[in-house]
Amino acid sequence: MRGISGKESPTKGSWRLAVRDEFSAAHALRAYKGKCERVHGHNFSVELVVEGSVLSADTALLLDFSVLKAVLREILAEFDHRLLNETPPFDAFNPSSENLARHIWQTAVRRLASHPDPRAASVRPVSVTVSEKGAQSATYLEVAN
């Protein structure tokens, strides 16, 4: 593999891209004892991180940020200005930040694999972080055994 200098590189590199977006929604945590068992709202912040090892030959991009931002925006649109407890799959699952992060990660896997831009299928989601407030967040990632 040749590096930027044109010399051979003994290692294989990879790149991680991150995009962030937000949505506003209400939820109530089931089986929770405290204030959060009542319906309340948040401006949720979401970060999606993907990884890949092959840059395009023409532009030297892993994936255009606009593609990644559009995928995340489409996923979050399903929850924006909704009561999450009434919105699938959270009509059946507790709408915790942890479950939101996992669901967004799983949906991103499917959307990237089927995206019309063939570069989207060459990246894999690494993690999704959901923040209800700036000082606290939940991150979901899958680790190979």
KEKOLDO-59994 format. One record per atom (N, C-alpha, C, O, CB): x, y, z; residue in one letter. Coordinates in steps of 0.2 Angstrom, whole numbers, plus 5000, padded with zeros to 4 digits. Glycine has a CB too. Layout:
XYZA;...
//
This chain:
500449945000M;500050005000M;500450065000M;500950065004M;499550005006M;500350114996R;500750174996R;500450225000R;499750235000R;500750204988R;500850265003G;500550325008G;500550385004G;500650384997G;501050335014G;500350435007I;500350505003I;500950525000I;500950554994I;500150555008I;501550505003S;502150515000S;502350474994S;502850484990S;502750505005S;501950424992G;502050374987G;502450324989G;502550274985G;502350414981G;502750314995K;503150264997K;502750205000K;502150225002K;503650285002K;502950145000E;502650095002E;502450095010E;502950115014E;502950025001E;501850085012S;501750085019S;501650015022S;501249975019S;501050125021S;501949995027P;501849925029P;501249905033P;501049845034P;502449905034P;500849955035T;500249945038T;499649965034T;499650005029T;500249985045T;499049935036K;498449945032K;498049995037K;497949985043K;498049885031K;497850055034G;497550105038G;496750095037G;496450065033G;497750175035G;496450125042S;495650135041S;495550205044S;495850235047S;495350075046S;494950225042W;494650295044W;493950285047W;493650235046W;494550335037W;493850335052R;493250335055R;492950405053R;493250455054R;493250325063R;492350405052L;491950465050L;491350475056L;491150425058L;491650465043L;491250535058A;490750545063A;490250605060A;490550655058A;491050565070A;489650595061V;489150645060V;488750655066V;488550605069V;488750635053V;488450715067R;488050725072R;487350765070R;487350795065R;488350765078R;486850745073D;486250775072D;485850775078D;486050745083D;485850745066D;485250805078E;484750805084E;484050795082E;483850815077E;484950865089E;483650775087F;482950775086F;482650795093F;482950785098F;482650715084F;482050815093S;481650835099S;481050785100S;480750765095S;481350905099S;481050755106A;480450705107A;480350695114A;480750725119A;480750635104A;479750665116A;479550655123A;479550585124A;479550545119A;478850685124A;479750565130H;479650495132H;479550485140H;479550535143H;480350455130H;479350425142A;479250415149A;479550345150A;479450295146A;478450415151A;480050335154L;480350275156L;479850225159L;479650245165L;481050285159L;479750165157R;479350115160R;479750085165R;480350075165R;479150065155R;479450065171A;479750025176A;480250065180A;480750035183A;480049965174A;480250135179Y;480750175182Y;480450205188Y;479850235187Y;481050225177Y;480750215193K;480450245199K;480850315200K;481450325202K;480550205206K;480450365198G;480750435199G;480450485194G;479950465190G;481550435198G;480750545193K;480450595189K;480350565181K;479850585178K;480850655189K;480850525179C;480850505172C;480250455170C;480250435164C;481450475170C;479850435175E;479350385174E;478750425171E;478250405168E;479150345180E;478750495172R;478250535169R;478450565162R;479050565161R;478050595174R;477950575158V;478150605151V;478550665152V;478350715155V;477550615147V;479150675148H;479550725148H;479950735141H;479950685138H;480050725154H;480150785140G;480550795133G;481250805133G;481550835138G;480150845129G;481550795128H;482250815127H;482450835120H;482050825115H;482750745129H;482950875119N;483250885113N;483850835113N;484350845115N;483550955112N;483750775110F;484250725109F;484750735104F;484550765099F;483850655108F;485350725106S;485950735101S;486150665100S;486150625104S;486550775104S;486350655093V;486550585091V;487150595087V;487250635083V;485950555087V;487650545088E;488250545084E;488350475081E;488250425085E;488850565089E;488350475075L;488450405071L;489250405069L;489450455066L;487950395065L;489550355071V;490250345069V;490250285064V;490050225066V;490750335075V;490650285058V;490750235054V;491450225052V;491850265054V;490350245047V;491650165050E;492350145049E;492350115042E;491950075040E;492650105054E;492950125039G;493050085033G;493850095031G;494150135034G;492650115027G;494050055026S;494750055025S;494950065017S;495550065015S;495049985026S;494450085013V;494550095006V;494350165004V;493750175005V;494250045002V;494750205002L;494550274999L;494450264992L;494750224988L;495150325001L;493950314990S;493850314983S;494450334979S;494850374981S;493250364981S;494550304973A;495150324969A;495150394966A;495650424966A;495150274963A;494550424965D;494450484962D;494550544967D;494850594966D;493850494958D;494150534973T;494150594977T;494550574984T;494650624988T;493450614979T;494750514985A;495050494991A;494650504997A;494850535002A;495750534992A;493950494996L;493550495002L;493250425004L;493250384999L;492850535000L;493150415010L;492950355012L;492150355010L;491950305007L;492950345020L;491850405012L;491150415010L;490950485011L;491150515016L;490650365015L;490550515006D;490450585007D;490050595013D;489550565015D;490050605000D;490250645017F;489850665023F;489150675022F;488750665026F;490150725026F;488950705016S;488250715014S;487850655014S;487250655016S;488150755008S;488150595012V;487750535012V;487650515019V;487050495021V;488150485008V;488150515023L;488150495030L;487650535034L;487250515038L;488850495033L;487650605033K;487150645036K;486450635034K;486050635039K;487350725035K;486350615028A;485650605026A;485450545029A;484850535030A;485650595018A;485850485029V;485650425032V;485450435040V;484850415042V;486150375032V;485850475043L;485650485050L;485050535051L;484550515055L;486250525054L;484950585047R;484350625047R;483750585045R;483250595048R;484450685041R;483750545040E;483150495039E;482950455045E;482350445046E;483350455033E;483450425048I;483250385054I;482950425060I;482450405062I;483950355057I;483250485061L;483050525066L;482350555065L;481950575069L;483550585068L;482150565059A;481550595057A;480950555059A;480450585060A;481550605049A;481050495060E;480550445062E;480350465070E;479850445072E;480750375062E;480750495073F;480650505080F;480550585082F;480350595087F;481250485084F;480750625077D;480650695079D;479950715080D;479550705077D;480950735073D;479950755086H;479250785088H;478750725089H;478150735087H;479050835083H;478950675092R;478550615093R;478550595101R;479050615104R;478650555089R;478050565103L;478050535109L;478350465108L;478050425105L;477350525113L;478950455110L;479350385108L;478950325111L;478950275107L;480050395111L;478650335116N;478250275119N;477650245114N;477450195115N;477950295126N;477450295110E;476950275105E;477250265098E;476850245093E;476450325104E;477950265097T;478250255091T;478650195090T;479050185095T;478750315089T;478450145085P;478850085085P;479650095084P;479850145081P;478650045079P;480050055087P;479950005091P;479850015099P;479749965103P;480449955090P;479750075100F;479750095107F;479050095110F;478950115116F;480050165108F;478550075106D;477950065109D;477949995112D;477549975117D;477350055103D;478449955111A;478549885114A;479249885119A;479249845123A;478649835109A;479649925117F;480349935121F;480349995125F;480150045122F;480949925116F;480749995130N;480850055134N;481250105130N;481750095127N;481150045141N;480950165129P;481350215125P;481950255129P;481950315130P;480850275123P;482350215132S;482950235135S;483450255130S;483450245124S;483250185140S;483950295132S;484450315128S;484850255125S;485050255120S;484950365131S;484950205130E;485250145128E;484950115122E;485250095117E;485350095134E;484250105123N;483850075117N;483850115111N;483850085106N;483150055120N;483850175112L;483850225106L;484450215102L;484450205096L;483750295108L;485050215106A;485650205102A;485750145099A;485950135093A;486250215108A;485550085102R;485550025098R;485050025092R;485349995087R;485349965103R;484450045093H;484050045087H;484350085081H;484250065076H;483350075089H;484550145083I;484850185078I;485450155074I;485550155068I;485050255080I;485850115078W;486450085075W;486150025071W;486450025065W;486850055081W;485749985073Q;485449935069Q;485149955062Q;485149925057Q;484949895073Q;484750015063T;484450045057T;484950075052T;484950065046T;483950095059T;485550105055A;486050125051A;486350075047A;486550075041A;486550165055A;486450015050V;486749955047V;486349935040V;486649935035V;486849895051V;485749935041R;485249915035R;485249975030R;485249955024R;484549905038R;485250035032R;485150085027R;485850095023R;485750115017R;484950155031R;486350095027L;487050095023L;487050035018L;487350045012L;487650095028L;486949975020A;486949925016A;486549925009A;486749905004A;486749855019A;485949955010S;485549965004S;485550035001S;485050044997S;484849945007S;485950075003H;485950145000H;486150144993H;486550104991H;486450185004H;485850184989P;486050194982P;486750204980P;487050184975P;485650244978P;487150244985D;487850254984D;488250194986D;488250174992D;488050324988D;488550164981P;488950104983P;489450114988P;489650064991P;489250074976P;489750174989R;490250184994R;489950175001R;490250155006R;490550254994R;489250185002A;488950175009A;489050105011A;489050095017A;488250195008A;488950055007A;489049985009A;489749965011A;489849915014A;488749935003A;490250005009S;490949995011S;491150015018S;491650005020S;491350025006S;490650045021V;490850065028V;490350025033V;489850005031V;490750145029V;490550025039R;490149995044R;490150035050R;490550065052R;490449925046R;489550035053P;489450075059P;489850055065P;489949995066P;488650075061P;490150095068V;490650075074V;490250095080V;490250045085V;491250115074V;489950145081S;489550165087S;489050215085S;489050255081S;490050195092S;488550225090V;488050275090V;487950295097V;487950255102V;487350245087V;488050365098T;487950395105T;487350435105T;487250485101T;488650435107T;486950425110V;486350465111V;486450505117V;486550475123V;485750425111V;486350575117S;486350615123S;485750645124S;485450675120S;486950665122S;485450645130E;484850685132E;485050755134E;484650805134E;484450645138E;485650755137K;485950825140K;486650815138K;486950765137K;485750835147K;487050875138G;487750875136G;488150835141G;488650815139G;487950945136G;487950825147A;488350795152A;488250725153A;488650695157A;488250825159A;487750695149Q;487650625150Q;487450595143Q;487150625139Q;487150605155Q;487750535142S;487550495135S;487650425136S;487950395141S;488050525130S;487350385131A;487350315131A;487650295124A;487450325119A;486650285132A;488150255123T;488450235117T;488350165116T;488450125120T;489250255117T;488150145110Y;488050075108Y;488550055103Y;488650095098Y;487350055105Y;488850005103L;489349975098L;489349895099L;489149875104L;490050005099L;489549865094E;489549795094E;490249775093E;490649795089E;489149755088E;490449725097V;491149705098V;491149635095V;490849595098V;491449715105V;491649615091A;491749545089A;492049505094A;492549525098A;492249545082A;491849445095N;492149405100N;492749365097N;493049325101N;491649355102N;
//
